[in-house]
């Protein structure tokens, strides 16, 4: 869930093995790992205000894959695999 909207839904094992939404990928990459050395990557930018959410995908201002389509239209939560749904125009399996 990002900014009050469900962006990815999958069984836990599938979600952690194959995150498809850029927010899910960034969130998992930001988790510290024992023995990994260094600091994990953060997610650049800031979450939108709940009082002034941007049009289109709510993650588009922070997403490295965002394009004009992402900023104009809100993606639907679409099935991309068995029991795996993602709300992203750029999600690739």
N, C-alpha and C positions, 0 to 999 in steps of 0.2 A: 504494500500500500504506500502511495506517495501523495502527499498533499490532499488527503481525504479520498483518494480514488484508488481502487484496486487495479494494479498494473500487471500482476502475474499471479497465477493460481496453478499449483501443481502439487502432487504428492511430495513430501519432504525430500525423499531420496532423489527424485527427478529434479526438483528445484535446485538443490545444492550441487548436483552433478552437471546440470545443463541449464543454468539461468539464461533466459533469453532477453529480458528487458534490460536496457542499458542501466537503469537504476538498480536492478537486482544484481547485475554484474559488479557495479561500482560498490554497492553495499557489502557484498561478499568479499571483494578485494580489500576493503577497508578494515577487515577483522585482523587483529594482530595474531601472528602465528609463532608459537614457541620455536626457538632455534632459527627463525627466518633471518634474523639480523636486520637492522634498520627499522624504520617506521613504515607502517602500511600506508598506501596511498589514500588520501582523503578525497572527498567529492567536492570539486570546486563550486563556487557560487553559494547562493543561499536559497532556502526553500521559499516559495512564494507566500505572501501574506494570505491568510484565509479570507480576508476582506477584499483582496484585489488579485484574484487568480488570473493568470494570463489566458488568452484564448488558445485553443488547440491543446496539445499535450502539456500537462502541467510540469513535466520534467524538461521540456524543450530548451529552457534557458540554461540548463546545466548539462545537457546531453551533447556528447561529442559527435553524434550522428545526425542531429537535428537539421532539418532543411525547411524551406518555406511551407511545405505541406504539414509538417509537424507543428508549426507555429499557427497554422490557420484552422486545422480540423482536429477534433479530439478522436483518437483512435478507439475503436470498439474492442472489447475484450473478446478476442477471437481464438478459437481452438486451433492449435498448431501441432498437436499430437494427442495421443490417448491421455485424457485427463490433464492436459496441459494447455492453459490459455494464457494469452499475453495481449496487452493493449499497447501495440507499438507498430508503426508502419515499417520500421527497419529491422524488426526481429527476424533473425535468420536461424534456421534449424541446423 
